[in-house]
């Protein structure tokens, strides 16, 4: 049984995004096997909702990433930000001013505590509730949105427990509402180009991929700037898992048609020494050896390595590394029967019959021929937006699909599959790297669901 807790009482102690003892009860089991969850709903081939001329948005969580999404939405036609919600009143005031500067109506503001998003959902007439909050709030906010008649979009990961993944799936099916896990890296220039090349058959049959999230976050975890009240650090204290799998795995899952003709079968995960050596060292250097943070054991290993097997037999190497000194990387590599390409540390490609034997070429030599149509359409509009413009393209596509009444590029099944790695990797590590099966969130529909095509704006 999952430990029951009162969020309001707990948050008074540990802060807005506090995790405390809750994270100690991180394994959630269901009464049936993972691939036979006892849901009262039926899987949906491809969810199609009625089109709408104007998408009325309620936005929750106006921090670093949330503020970027608000700026994007103000630049996209057919969007009205009706309400904004954050526990900090100054952030809702900022969002209101941004809307007014853009010549838009002033949205209603909700800032009366950690659960004021519920009042927003109950009060406002909204079509979409979008959130960029600490991870433990992604499921409660998305579920409340769908229960009150709105589509839901959430920053990554969509859920941090298997129960949360299933809750998103079941609620989306029950209310026939989109629930999108907003993985911006699906829309990065190179990832889009590789997707285009996969669909054009450049790599042949896909065999293997490597990906991950390798980002030195020590300054962010301890700095209390990007993650107020140390909310992200608290996950490193309590959980030894791949806590952030989707930046690398999102694009790979689309290249390999996961939940749309293919599926993840099982994974095996292992951790470098735990407790973290790097976080302990960082705390001592920052605060001195007698500080409480210097005497904390950080459960998260510095490097989490996961191997995933797909139904088609493909292998995926996934790495999580956020504690150690290193350059940024998502470790992107894609390999097929005709060749392979990589993104880090340099963008290179080798295609049999086209590239010099046994030598790499610069991937840029293929960029014009295989530039994704979304970039052709939106590159100029996306200029200056977050993360090199991919955040804008991600937001544009969501709004476009809602307005046109079309299935979203990434749906609740794909979002649940890539988010499930958090809980599954933790279980594998705790079991001495035991293989752990993936749930089939589609309950067999993956066999007939159509793979994502080459979309355009």
C-alpha positions as CSV (number, residue, x, y, z in Angstrom):
1,X,0.0,0.0,0.0
2,X,1.2,3.5,-0.8
3,X,1.7,5.6,2.3
4,X,-1.1,8.2,2.7
5,X,-0.1,11.7,3.5
6,X,-1.6,15.2,3.7
7,X,0.1,17.5,1.2
8,X,-0.7,20.6,3.0
9,X,0.7,19.4,6.4
10,X,3.8,18.0,4.7
11,X,4.5,21.1,2.6
12,X,4.5,23.3,5.7
13,X,7.5,21.3,6.9
14,X,9.5,20.7,3.7
15,X,8.5,23.5,1.3
16,X,6.5,23.8,-1.8
17,X,8.0,20.9,-3.6
18,X,9.1,19.0,-0.6
19,X,9.2,15.2,-0.7
20,X,10.3,14.0,2.7
21,X,9.3,10.6,3.8
22,X,6.9,10.2,0.9
23,X,9.8,9.4,-1.4
24,X,10.7,6.5,0.8
25,X,7.5,4.9,-0.3
26,X,8.2,5.1,-4.0
27,X,7.2,1.6,-5.2
28,X,3.6,1.4,-6.1
29,X,2.1,-1.9,-7.1
30,X,-1.3,-2.7,-8.6
31,X,-3.5,-5.6,-7.8
32,X,-3.0,-7.1,-11.3
33,X,0.2,-7.7,-13.4
34,X,1.6,-4.5,-14.8
35,X,0.5,-5.3,-18.3
36,X,-3.0,-6.2,-17.2
37,X,-3.9,-3.3,-15.1
38,X,-7.5,-3.5,-13.8
39,X,-8.7,-0.4,-15.5
40,X,-12.4,0.5,-16.0
41,X,-11.6,2.2,-19.3
42,X,-10.7,1.1,-22.8
43,X,-7.6,2.1,-24.7
44,X,-8.1,4.6,-27.5
45,X,-6.5,4.0,-30.9
46,X,-5.8,7.7,-31.5
47,X,-7.7,10.3,-29.4
48,X,-9.4,12.9,-31.5
49,X,-11.2,15.8,-29.8
50,X,-13.5,18.4,-31.3
51,X,-11.5,21.3,-33.0
52,X,-11.6,24.8,-31.4
53,X,-11.0,28.2,-32.8
54,X,-9.5,29.5,-29.5
55,X,-7.6,27.5,-26.9
56,X,-8.3,28.9,-23.4
57,X,-5.3,28.1,-21.2
58,X,-4.8,27.9,-17.5
59,X,-1.1,27.8,-16.7
60,X,0.3,26.3,-13.4
61,X,3.9,26.8,-12.2
62,X,5.5,30.0,-13.5
63,X,9.2,29.4,-12.8
64,X,12.0,29.2,-15.2
65,X,10.5,26.8,-17.7
66,X,6.9,27.9,-17.1
67,X,7.7,31.5,-17.8
68,X,9.2,30.4,-21.2
69,X,6.0,28.5,-22.1
70,X,3.9,31.6,-21.3
71,X,6.0,33.7,-23.6
72,X,5.6,31.1,-26.3
73,X,1.8,30.9,-25.9
74,X,1.5,34.7,-26.2
75,X,3.1,34.4,-29.6
76,X,0.9,31.7,-31.0
77,X,-2.3,32.5,-32.8
78,X,-5.5,31.1,-31.3
79,X,-4.4,31.1,-27.7
80,X,-5.9,33.0,-24.7
81,X,-4.2,32.6,-21.3
82,X,-7.3,32.8,-19.1
83,X,-5.7,32.0,-15.8
84,X,-2.3,31.7,-14.2
85,X,-1.4,29.8,-11.0
86,X,1.7,29.7,-8.7
87,X,2.2,29.6,-5.0
88,X,4.2,32.9,-5.4
89,X,2.0,35.9,-6.0
90,X,4.8,37.8,-7.7
91,X,5.0,35.1,-10.4
92,X,1.3,35.4,-11.2
93,X,1.7,39.2,-11.3
94,X,4.6,38.8,-13.7
95,X,2.4,36.5,-16.0
96,X,-0.5,39.0,-15.9
97,X,1.9,41.8,-17.0
98,X,3.3,39.7,-19.8
99,X,-0.2,39.1,-21.2
100,X,-1.1,42.8,-21.0
101,X,2.2,43.8,-22.7
102,X,1.3,41.4,-25.5
103,X,-2.1,43.2,-25.9
104,X,-4.0,40.3,-24.4
105,X,-6.6,40.3,-21.7
106,X,-5.4,40.1,-18.1
107,X,-5.7,36.5,-16.9
108,X,-7.2,35.6,-13.5
109,X,-4.5,34.9,-10.8
110,X,-4.5,32.0,-8.4
111,X,-1.8,31.9,-5.7
112,X,-3.5,30.8,-2.4
113,X,-1.4,27.8,-1.6
114,X,-0.2,24.6,-3.2
115,X,-3.6,23.3,-4.3
116,X,-5.1,26.5,-5.6
117,X,-4.9,24.9,-9.1
118,X,-8.0,23.0,-8.1
119,X,-9.9,26.2,-7.5
120,X,-8.7,27.5,-10.9
121,X,-9.9,24.3,-12.6
122,X,-13.3,24.5,-10.9
123,X,-13.8,28.2,-11.5
124,X,-12.5,28.9,-15.0
125,X,-13.7,27.8,-18.4
126,X,-10.5,26.3,-19.8
127,X,-9.7,24.1,-22.7
128,X,-6.1,23.3,-21.7
129,X,-4.3,23.2,-18.3
130,X,-0.6,23.3,-18.8
131,X,1.8,22.8,-15.9
132,X,5.6,23.2,-15.2
133,X,5.6,22.4,-11.5
134,X,7.8,20.2,-9.4
135,X,7.5,16.5,-10.5
136,X,5.2,15.3,-7.7
137,X,2.5,17.7,-8.8
138,X,2.4,16.7,-12.5
139,X,-0.2,13.9,-12.0
140,X,-2.5,15.7,-9.6
141,X,-2.7,18.8,-11.8
142,X,-3.2,16.9,-15.0
143,X,-5.9,14.6,-13.5
144,X,-7.8,17.6,-12.0
145,X,-7.7,19.3,-15.4
146,X,-9.2,16.3,-17.2
147,X,-11.8,15.7,-14.6
148,X,-13.0,19.3,-15.0
149,X,-13.2,19.1,-18.8
150,X,-9.8,20.4,-19.9
151,X,-7.0,18.8,-21.9
152,X,-3.8,18.5,-19.9
153,X,-0.1,19.2,-20.8
154,X,2.7,18.7,-18.3
155,X,6.4,19.1,-18.2
156,X,8.6,16.0,-17.9
157,X,8.5,13.4,-16.5
158,X,4.8,13.0,-16.7
159,X,4.7,10.8,-13.6
160,X,7.3,9.5,-11.1
161,X,5.4,6.3,-10.0
162,X,3.8,3.6,-12.0
163,X,0.5,4.4,-10.2
164,X,0.8,7.9,-11.5
165,X,1.4,6.7,-15.1
166,X,-1.7,4.5,-15.0
167,X,-3.7,7.3,-13.4
168,X,-2.9,9.6,-16.3
169,X,-3.8,6.9,-18.8
170,X,-7.1,5.9,-17.2
171,X,-8.2,9.5,-16.7
172,X,-7.4,10.4,-20.3
173,X,-9.4,7.4,-21.5
174,X,-12.3,8.1,-19.2
175,X,-12.8,11.7,-20.1
176,X,-11.5,11.5,-23.7
177,X,-9.1,14.3,-23.0
178,X,-5.6,14.7,-24.3
179,X,-2.8,14.3,-21.7
180,X,0.5,15.3,-23.2
181,X,3.9,14.9,-21.7
182,X,5.7,17.8,-23.2
183,X,9.1,16.5,-24.3
184,X,10.7,19.5,-26.0
185,X,13.8,17.5,-27.2
186,X,11.5,15.7,-29.7
187,X,11.5,19.1,-31.5
188,X,15.2,19.9,-31.4
189,X,16.8,20.4,-34.8
190,X,19.0,17.3,-35.0
191,X,16.4,15.0,-33.4
192,X,13.8,16.2,-36.0
193,X,16.3,15.7,-38.8
194,X,17.0,12.1,-37.6
195,X,13.3,11.4,-37.4
196,X,12.9,12.5,-41.0
197,X,15.8,10.3,-42.1
198,X,14.3,7.3,-40.2
199,X,11.0,7.8,-42.1
200,X,12.9,8.1,-45.4
201,X,14.7,4.8,-44.7
202,X,18.2,6.3,-44.6
203,X,19.3,4.1,-41.7
204,X,17.6,0.9,-42.8
205,X,16.1,-1.2,-40.0
206,X,16.8,0.3,-36.7
207,X,18.9,-1.8,-34.3
208,X,20.2,0.3,-31.5
209,X,20.1,3.7,-29.9
210,X,21.9,5.5,-27.1
211,X,20.6,8.5,-25.3
212,X,20.3,10.1,-21.9
213,X,20.5,13.2,-19.8
214,X,24.0,14.2,-18.9
215,X,24.0,17.6,-17.3
216,X,26.0,18.9,-14.4
217,X,23.2,20.2,-12.1
218,X,25.2,20.6,-8.9
219,X,24.9,24.4,-9.1
220,X,21.2,24.2,-9.7
221,X,20.5,21.5,-7.1
222,X,22.3,23.5,-4.3
223,X,21.8,27.0,-5.6
224,X,18.1,27.3,-4.7
225,X,17.5,29.5,-7.8
226,X,16.0,27.2,-10.5
227,X,14.6,24.8,-7.9
228,X,13.2,26.7,-5.0
229,X,13.3,25.1,-1.6
230,X,15.7,22.4,-2.9
231,X,12.9,20.4,-4.4
232,X,15.1,18.7,-7.0
233,X,17.9,18.0,-4.6
234,X,15.4,16.2,-2.3
235,X,14.8,13.6,-5.0
236,X,18.6,13.0,-5.1
237,X,18.5,12.4,-1.4
238,X,15.7,9.9,-1.4
239,X,15.7,8.0,-4.8
240,X,18.3,6.0,-6.7
241,X,16.8,5.9,-10.2
242,X,16.9,7.5,-13.6
243,X,15.0,10.5,-12.4
244,X,14.9,12.3,-15.8
245,X,14.7,9.8,-18.7
246,X,12.6,11.5,-21.2
247,X,14.9,14.1,-22.8
248,X,16.9,11.3,-24.6
249,X,14.2,8.6,-24.6
250,X,11.4,10.8,-26.1
251,X,13.0,11.2,-29.5
252,X,14.2,7.5,-29.5
253,X,10.7,6.3,-28.7
254,X,9.3,8.2,-31.7
255,X,12.1,6.9,-34.0
256,X,11.4,3.3,-32.9
257,X,7.5,3.7,-32.9
258,X,7.1,2.9,-29.2
259,X,3.4,2.4,-28.4
260,X,2.7,2.7,-32.2
261,X,3.8,-0.6,-33.7
262,X,6.5,-1.3,-31.1
263,X,6.8,-1.3,-27.4
264,X,9.4,-1.3,-24.6
265,X,9.6,-4.9,-23.2
266,X,11.9,-4.7,-20.2
267,X,14.9,-2.9,-18.7
268,X,17.9,-3.5,-16.6
269,X,19.4,-0.6,-14.5
270,X,22.5,-0.2,-12.4
271,X,24.0,2.6,-10.4
272,X,27.5,3.9,-9.8
273,X,28.3,4.1,-6.1
274,X,25.4,5.2,-4.0
275,X,25.2,7.4,-1.9
276,X,26.4,10.0,-4.4
277,X,30.1,10.8,-4.0
278,X,29.8,14.0,-6.1
279,X,26.9,15.6,-4.2
280,X,28.6,14.9,-0.9
281,X,31.8,16.5,-2.1
282,X,29.9,19.5,-3.5
283,X,28.1,20.1,-0.2
284,X,31.3,20.0,1.8
285,X,32.9,22.5,-0.6
286,X,29.9,24.8,-0.5
287,X,29.0,24.7,3.2
288,X,31.8,23.1,5.1
289,X,32.0,19.7,6.7
290,X,29.7,20.5,9.6
291,X,26.7,21.7,7.6
292,X,23.6,19.4,7.5
293,X,23.8,19.1,3.7
294,X,27.4,17.9,4.1
295,X,26.3,15.1,6.4
296,X,23.4,14.0,4.2
297,X,23.5,10.7,2.3
298,X,22.4,11.3,-1.3
299,X,20.7,8.1,-2.5
300,X,21.1,9.0,-6.2
301,X,24.1,7.4,-7.8
302,X,26.2,9.7,-9.9
303,X,25.7,7.7,-13.0
304,X,22.6,5.6,-13.7
305,X,22.9,3.2,-16.7
306,X,19.8,1.5,-18.1
307,X,19.5,-1.0,-20.9
308,X,16.0,-1.3,-22.6
309,X,14.9,-4.0,-24.9
310,X,12.0,-3.4,-27.4
311,X,9.5,-5.8,-28.8
312,X,11.3,-5.7,-32.2
313,X,14.5,-6.7,-30.4
314,X,16.2,-3.3,-30.5
315,X,18.5,-2.2,-27.7
316,X,18.6,1.2,-26.1
317,X,21.3,2.5,-23.8
318,X,20.0,5.2,-21.5
319,X,22.2,7.2,-19.1
320,X,21.4,9.7,-16.3
321,X,24.3,11.8,-15.0
322,X,23.5,15.0,-13.2
323,X,25.8,15.1,-10.2
324,X,29.3,15.1,-11.7
325,X,31.5,17.6,-13.5
326,X,31.0,17.2,-17.3
327,X,29.9,19.0,-20.4
328,X,26.2,18.8,-21.4
329,X,25.1,15.9,-23.5
330,X,22.1,13.8,-24.4
331,X,24.3,11.1,-25.8
332,X,22.3,10.7,-28.9
333,X,23.3,7.9,-31.2
334,X,21.1,6.0,-33.7
335,X,22.2,2.9,-35.5
336,X,20.5,0.9,-38.3
337,X,21.4,-1.8,-40.8
338,X,22.6,0.9,-43.3
339,X,24.5,3.1,-41.0
340,X,24.5,5.3,-37.9
341,X,24.5,8.9,-36.7
342,X,25.4,10.7,-33.5
343,X,24.9,14.1,-32.0
344,X,27.4,14.4,-29.2
345,X,30.2,15.5,-28.8
346,X,30.2,16.2,-32.6
347,X,27.4,15.6,-35.1
348,X,28.6,12.8,-37.3
349,X,27.1,10.2,-39.7
350,X,28.2,7.2,-41.6
351,X,25.9,5.6,-44.2
352,X,27.0,2.6,-46.2
353,X,27.5,3.4,-49.9
354,X,27.4,7.1,-49.3
355,X,30.1,7.8,-46.7
356,X,33.8,7.1,-47.1
357,X,34.5,3.6,-45.9
358,X,35.3,3.4,-42.2
359,X,35.0,7.1,-41.8
360,X,32.6,9.6,-40.3
361,X,31.0,12.5,-42.2
362,X,29.7,15.7,-40.8
363,X,25.9,15.3,-40.2
364,X,25.5,18.9,-41.5
365,X,26.1,17.6,-45.1
366,X,22.7,16.0,-44.9
367,X,20.9,18.8,-43.2
368,X,19.3,20.5,-46.2
369,X,18.1,17.3,-47.8
370,X,16.6,16.0,-44.6
371,X,15.6,19.2,-42.8
372,X,12.2,18.4,-41.1
373,X,9.3,20.4,-42.5
374,X,8.4,21.7,-39.1
375,X,11.7,23.6,-39.0
376,X,11.1,24.9,-42.5
377,X,7.7,26.2,-41.4
378,X,8.6,27.4,-37.9
379,X,12.3,28.2,-37.6
380,X,11.9,31.9,-38.0
381,X,8.9,32.1,-35.6
382,X,10.8,30.0,-33.0
383,X,13.9,32.2,-33.1
384,X,14.8,33.4,-29.6
385,X,12.5,30.9,-27.8
386,X,13.8,28.6,-25.1
387,X,16.3,25.8,-25.7
388,X,17.2,27.0,-29.2
389,X,13.6,27.3,-30.3
390,X,12.4,23.8,-29.7
391,X,10.2,24.9,-26.8
392,X,8.2,27.1,-29.2
393,X,7.8,24.4,-31.8
394,X,6.6,22.0,-29.1
395,X,4.0,24.5,-27.9
396,X,3.0,25.5,-31.4
397,X,2.3,21.9,-32.4
398,X,0.2,21.3,-29.3
399,X,-2.0,24.3,-30.0
400,X,-2.2,23.4,-33.7
401,X,-3.4,19.9,-33.0
402,X,-6.0,21.1,-30.5
403,X,-7.3,23.8,-32.8
404,X,-7.5,21.4,-35.8
405,X,-9.0,18.5,-33.8
406,X,-6.1,16.1,-34.6
407,X,-4.2,13.6,-32.5
408,X,-1.3,15.2,-30.7
409,X,2.3,14.2,-31.8
410,X,2.9,12.6,-28.4
411,X,0.0,11.2,-26.4
412,X,-0.7,9.8,-23.0
413,X,0.5,6.3,-23.9
414,X,3.9,7.4,-25.1
415,X,4.2,9.8,-22.2
416,X,3.5,7.1,-19.7
417,X,6.0,4.7,-21.4
418,X,8.9,7.0,-21.3
419,X,8.0,8.3,-17.8
420,X,7.7,4.8,-16.4
421,X,11.5,4.4,-16.5
422,X,11.8,6.5,-13.3
423,X,10.0,3.8,-11.2
424,X,11.2,0.8,-13.2
425,X,14.9,1.8,-13.0
426,X,14.5,2.3,-9.3
427,X,13.1,-1.2,-8.9
428,X,15.8,-2.8,-11.0
429,X,18.6,-1.0,-9.1
430,X,17.1,-2.0,-5.7
431,X,16.8,-5.6,-6.9
432,X,20.5,-5.8,-7.8
433,X,19.9,-5.0,-11.5
434,X,17.1,-7.4,-11.9
435,X,15.2,-7.2,-15.3
436,X,11.9,-5.4,-14.9
437,X,9.0,-5.6,-17.4
438,X,7.4,-2.5,-18.8
439,X,3.6,-2.1,-18.4
440,X,1.7,-2.1,-21.7
441,X,-0.2,1.1,-21.2
442,X,-2.0,0.5,-24.5
443,X,-3.2,-3.0,-23.4
444,X,-2.4,-4.4,-26.9
445,X,-3.4,-1.4,-29.0
446,X,0.3,-0.7,-29.8
447,X,0.0,-3.4,-32.4
448,X,-2.4,-1.4,-34.6
449,X,-1.7,2.2,-33.6
450,X,-0.3,4.3,-36.6
451,X,3.3,5.5,-36.2
452,X,3.8,9.3,-36.1
453,X,4.4,10.7,-39.6
454,X,6.2,13.7,-40.9
455,X,4.0,16.5,-39.7
456,X,4.2,20.2,-40.7
457,X,2.9,23.5,-39.4
